[in-house]
């Protein structure tokens, strides 16, 4: 099963990065089993039907386990991609909020990464964490108040 685990990991990673929907991937894996089964049961192979049926108990759980592993690895890969994207966005926003004004090339790179038009205004409301502001339900956090607005061209 180690070989199947390795194949599942590589397949999941590649397909997640390609943006293939998970349902399509799992459906293709299950369809592959049907194609293989049809080929094995073709009369031209002259395979003993009793032998074929007895091996079904081995083949189907293997395919099912493989599909499950692919699904789990795919979801884990998507989470890794989202985490990396969030970290990158955080770095870009930190560059925008840094005391040093970003260069034009930095602004173009940041705008592309954040998927905003380079000429669009970017509006941010900023507050220190220790202001003690409370939500209307009493929990710490943002409230709707008039705040100084910082504007950047991004």
Order of alpha helices (4+ residues) and beta strands (2+ residues): alpha-alpha-alpha-alpha-beta-beta
